[in-house]
Amino acid sequence: MLGAEYMVFQDREEAGRKLAKQLQAYANRKDVIVLGIPRGGVPIAFEVAKALNAPLDIFLSRKLGVPGQEELAFGALATGDTRVLDREITEAIGIPEEQIDQITAKVKKELDRREIAYRGGRPPLKVEGLTVLLVDDGIATGSSMRAAINALRQMKPARLVVAVPVAPLSTCNRLKREVDDLVCLYAPRDFYAIGQFYENFLQLADEEVTELLRRAGESVLQNVVQDDPRDPEGSSNMTPGRQSQKDGMKREVSIDVEGATLEGTLVLPRGAEGLVLFAHGSGSSRHSPRNRYVAQVLQAHGIATLLFDLLTRNEESIDQYSGELRFDIPFLAKRLVGATKWIMSSPDTRDLKVGYFGASTGAGAALMAAAEFPSVVSAVVSRGGRPDLAGDALELVRVPTLLIVGGDDEPVIGMNREALAKLRSPDKKLVIVPGATHLFEEPGTLEEVARLAAEWFSQHFKATKKSQVQSAGGAKGMGSA
């Protein structure tokens, strides 16, 4: 839009919606895939993918910053270790090759970390033979985009389109020669930084990127369920609230536990060996964003998950004022035991190995329940937990147990060290995440929790043999909540 009035987007979501309108020629085509460049490009790409009814994935590209002037890029690195260098800048500044290699290695380490954090164990979507829409929130010098373009070309897409809300006119003129098409809403001559064209240009967290990828996956999955031509009956023969695909299944469930009905979300990746039940902390529920993030990472590693409410809605209302149930660890453990029996009695899940993930006070309930099921539970992970609340049950725990605590959560560190000494499991471990507080809100700390949990469960699900619960009652059908 050369010559347009000075354009400022309210935020990335608005920019994505406006960009999508210029890409309608690619809507509802099975040969189109949208790739967002994390982090800022993903909210833009999400809006584009949603409007075009196209799958969404990420493509990692990161600039190589001049030492001491990191905002100035002398090159970039992209997925597949494709590196682009601006020799004019490196020679003008005098950056030695050894230092270039050191900076490249550091950036590669960050790209690898993000790859795991965003995608987990899930492989990237294939682009060979497809039309790729490569999306970012803007382009400045073009180094990162050029690295991404060069890397993508090696993957043999049929057509490569770069789409951004804003970029300098000079950069657009250079890049359009390297792609099949370039769509840019605003190409000003005067350009200082991408952020000057956004009212809200806040930094995104890794969890936000992962959540957008999850939502996009669910949206595409729902369309496949409704429109899959291989299902002659359409979606009418499916259980309400259930989503099904070749890679697994997701459904809302109701769990009957001694007269109470608990609501939950069950996700079964294809080929899963084990299932992790989440015991949330006080005042939280199955909608806890932190537990949901950890669950997504576990799912990416092929591990099934059950996020469920330990209290009914009526009990939550009462507890909100009295607080009498959230710290009743034996009561919460009893609910977890009931949910475990339900899992063991369901045809879809009874052959899976079982693990517990407990957060805060939920860790005490998880360990108390694990003490009751030593031959059933394969592993327990505690995040910022209060294992001390399990009391005398700690000495009965024989299950492999991983305790994860923030390095700045000093009171809880002491509680976990004391609890670790009481555990009788031959395989127990305490990991302290540097710089993390109780809720693991600091950048990269929750990702580290999820990585540690995924490794722990994967290791112990493979190492143990499945046992059956002798008395697995209290189950309700697997329909919608």
N, C-alpha and C positions, 0 to 999 in steps of 0.2 A: 504494500500500500504506500508506495513512494509518493510523497506530496501530500499525504493525509495530515490532518492536524495532529499536534503532539498527542500521542496515545499513551494512556496509563491504564493498566489492568488493575481491578480491585484486588485480585489474588490469582493464584495459579488455576483454581477451579474455573473462574470466569474466563481466563485466557484459554483453557482447554476447550470449553464449550464454544467459544468463538472460532477457535482453530478447527474444531470438528465440522463446523458449517462449511468451511472451505475444502473439506475432504469428503464430501458426500458422494462423490463419484466412486469411492471405495467401500461404500456401505453394503452390508449383507452379501459380501463376496467370500466364498470359502477359501480363496487363494490369498487372503490378506491377513497379515499379522502386525500388531502394533508393539513396538519396543520402546520403552522409556529409559532414559539415561538417569540413574539415581544420583542424588536423591531428588533434586528439584524437578526433573523431567517426568517423574512417575505420576504425580497428580494431574499433570497436563495429559499424559498418555492415557490415564485412567478415564478421563472424560471423553477423549477421542475414541477409545476402544468401546466404551459404553454406547456412544452415539452411533458408531458404525457397526455395532454388533460383531465385534472382532475379538479374537483372543489377545491377551496382554501378557507380555513378559518384560524382562529387563535386559539391558545391554550395558555393561559397565565400561566406563571410560573416565579417566581422571588426568588432569593436567599435571605436568612436571613444572614445579615452581622454581623461579630463580632464588637461590639462597639469599635470605634477608629481604627479598621482595616476592614472597610466595604467590601473591596475586598476579604477578607477571609470569606468564607461561613461556617456557622455552621449548615445550613439546608436550606430548601426552602419551598415555599408555591405555590400551583397551583390552577387553577380553581376548584371550588367545595370545597374550604377550606381544601384540602388535604395537610397535613404538613409532611415533612420529616426532622428529626433532626439527626445530627451526634453527638452522645453522647460522643464519644471520645474527640471531640473538646470542647464541652460545659463543660465537666468535667475537662479537662486539663486547660482550661482558667478560669473556675470557674464562668460561667454565671448563675446567679440565675434564677429560674423559673419565677419569677415576671418580670424580665427584658426580658426574652424570649417571654413572652406573650405580653409585650409592643411592642417589635420589630415586632412580628407577626401581631399585630393589625395595626401598621403603614403600613406594607407591604400590608396587606389586603385592606386597604383604597386606596393605589395606584393601586392595581389590579382592584378594582371596578371602579376607575376613568378611567383606560385604557379600561376596558370592554365597558363603555359607549362611550368613545371617538372613539374607533375603530369600534364598532358594532352599536352604537346608540340603538335603540329599536329592532333591528333585532335579533331574537334568533339564537343561534349557530346551525350549521348544525349537524344533527344526525349522530352518528358513529356506533350505534349498528348494528352488523352483517356485517360491512364493513371492508375492509383492510385500516388501517390508516398509512400514512407515516408521522411521526413526525419529523420535520425538524428544525434545528437551525444552526447558523453560526459557531458553534464549541462547544466543551464540555471541561470544565476544571476539576473540582472535580467531577462533575456528580450529585451534590445535586439537582439543578433545574430540570435536566432531570429525575431524579428518582422520584421527586414529580409529574412531569407531567405524567410519566409512571403509577404510582400508581393511579392517578386520572382518567386517561383514562381507565385503566383496569376495573374500577367500571362502566364505560359506555358500557361495553360488546362488544368491537369490535371483529370481527372474527379473525383478525390478526393485530399485532402491529409491525411496522417496524420503527426503529430510523435511520435517515439518516443525516449525517453531513459531511462537508468537512474535518474537522480535530479534533482530540482528542488524548490525551495521551494513549499510549498502555495499561497502567495499568487500566485506566478508561474504555476503550473498553472491556477489559477482564472481568471487574466486571459487566458492563451493559448488555453484550450480553447474560448473563444468565437470565436476567429479561424480555427480549423481544423475539419475534419470529424471528427477523432478525435485524442485525445491519450493516449498510453500512457506511463506513468511508473511504474517499479518502486517507487520510494520518494519520498514527498513530505513531508519533515519540516517542522515549523513553525520550528524553530531551524536556520538555515542561514547559514554564514559563507563557505564557498568550496567549489567542486566537489571539490577535492583532498582535503578532509577525509573523503570517503566512499570513498577508494581507498587501499589499502596501498601500491601502486605506481602513482604518477601522474607518471612521468617524461615529459619533453618528447620528442615524436617528431621525427625528422629528415625532411626532404623526401623523401630516398631511401626511407625506410620506407613513406611514403604511396604513392609510385610503385610500390614492390614489391607492396603489397597490391592495388592496382588491376590490376597485371599478373597476379597470381595469380587474382584474381576473373575477369578476362577469359578466362584459360585454362580455368578451371573451367566457365564458361558455354559456351565454345567446345566443350569435350569433350562436354558434354551435347547440344549441337546436332548434333555429328558422330554421336553414338550414336543419337539419337532423331529426327533430321530426317525428317519424313514424306515429303519430296520425294525421298528416296533409297530406292527400293523394295528395295534389297539391304541396307539398314542399313549398318553400319560394316564388314561382313565383306569388302567389296571394296577396302578401303583398305590401303595399305602399313603394316605394323606400325610404331608409333612416329610416325606422321604425323598431323597435325591439319590439317583443311582447312576453309575458310570462304570466303564471298564476298569478304572483305576480305584474303585472302591465305592463307599456308600456313606451318606450322612443323613441322620434323621433326628427329629425331636422325640424324646421318649418320656414315658411315665413309669415310675418305679414305686411299687407298693411295698412298704416296709412297716409291718406291724400296725396296720390301720392308717398310716400316713402315706400320702402320695407325693413323691418328690419329682420335680421336673428336671430334665437333663438333655444334653446334646451329645449324641454318640456319633463318632466318625471312625469308619473302618477302612483304612487304605487297603488296596489290593495286596494280598500276600502277607498281611500282618501276622506276626508270630505272637505278639503280646499286646496287652491293653493296659493303659494307665488310668486309674481313677484319681480324680483331683479332689483333695480335701482342702477347701479354701479357708482363709483365716477369718477371724472375728469380724462381723459386720459386712462381710463380702458375700458374693454369690457366684453362680456359674458364669456370670457376665463379667467377672474380673478381667480387665484388659491384660494384666500381667500373666495370669494363668492361661488366658486364651492365646497369648503370644507363645508361651512355652508349648502349649498343646499343638499349635501350628508347626513348630519346629519338630516336635516328635512325629507328627503326621508325615512331614517331609522325609523323615527317616524310616517310614514304613511302620510306625507304631500307632495302634489304635488308641483313641482317647475317649473318656467319658467325663464331661464337665457337668456336674449336677448340684442342685441346691440341697444342702444338708437340712434345711428347715423348710416347712411349708410356708405359703404366703401368710397365713394367719399367724403362724409362729414367728415369722419375721416381724410382723406388725407389733406383736407383743414384746418381742425381744428388743425392738428399737427403743423402747422406753425403759424396760426392766434390765436388759443385759443379762438375764438369768440363764439363757441357753447357750450363748456364744462361748462361754467359758466352762460349760458343762462337758468336759472332755469325754467322760464315759458315755454320755448321751450321744455325742457326735460320733464317737467310735462305733457305737451300736448301729447308727445310721449307715456308716461306711461298711460295716459287716453285712448289713442287709442288702446294700447295693451290690456288694461282691457276690452274695448268694444269687442275686437276680442275674448278674452277668454270667455266672456259672450254670444257670438253668436255661438261658436263652440259646436257641439253636445257632444263632449267628455268632455268638461269642464264647460258648462254653468250652471250646477247644483252645482258646487263647491263654497264654500265660498272663499272670496278673502282676501289676505293679501299682504302688501308691506314690502320688506326689502331694506333699503336704506343705502348705504355706502358713507361716505364723502359727496361730494356735491349732490350725489344721494339722500341723506336723505331729503334735501330741496325739491327736485322734488317729492319724495314720499309723503311728508306731504301736499304739494300743491295739488297733485292729490287726496289725501284722503279727503281734504276739499271739493272737487267737488263731491265726491261719498260717503257721510256720511251713506247712507242706504245700500251701497254695500260692502265697505271695512270693514272687521271685526277687523283688527289689523294692527299696523305698528311697525316695529323695526328699529332702527337706530344704525349702528355700526361706531363709530368714526365719527359721522355725523356733518353736518353743518345745523341743523334745522333752524338756524337764517336766512338762505338764502330763506326760504319760505316767509319771510316778513309778510305782513298783513294777509296772509292766515293762519298763526298760530292760530289766534283768532277764526277762523272758523272751526278748527279741533275738531270733537266730537268723533273721533275714539280712542279706547284704544291704547296708545302709550308708547313704551319702548325705552328709550335712553340709549345706552351703550357707555361708554367712558373709555379710558385708564387712569389709575391713574397718569401716568407721562405725559399725554397730556394736560398740564395745560391750555393753551389758549382755547382749545376746551371745557374743563370742564366748564369754565365760560360762553361760548356761549350756552352750553346745559342747564345750570342752568337758564339762562335768558329766553331761549325758553320754558323750562318746565313751568315757571311762566305764560307765555302767552297762553299756550294750554288750551282749554276749555273742554277737555275730562275729564269725571268724573273718568276715570281710566288711570292714567299716572304715570310714574316711571322713575327715573334716577338711573342707576347702574354704579358704578365706579369700574373697574377691577384693583386691586392693581398691580403695577409693569409693567403695559402695556403701550406702547407708541402708537402713532397714528395708526400704521398699525397692531398692535397686533402680532408682530413677536416673542415675548418672549415665551418660552416654557409654554404650558398649557393655555395661554391667549386666543387664538383663539378658543380652545375647550370650554372655559368658555362662550365665545360669542355664540357659536353654541348651547350650552346647554340652555342658557337663552332664546335664540330665539325660540328654539323648545318648551320649556315650555310655553312661552307667546302665540305663535300661537295655540298650542294644546288647551290651556285653553280657548281662545276666539273663536276658531272655534266651540268648543262644546257649548259655552254659547250663541251664536248668531244664529238667524234664517236667512236663505238665502233669499235675496231680488234679484229682477231682474233689470237689466238696461233697462230703457224704450226705449232708442234709442241706440241699439247695432249694429252699422253698421261698415263698413270698414274692413270686414273680408275676407281673402282669404282662399282657401281650405287648408287642413292640410297636404299637401304633403311635399316632401323633399325641403330643401332650395336650 
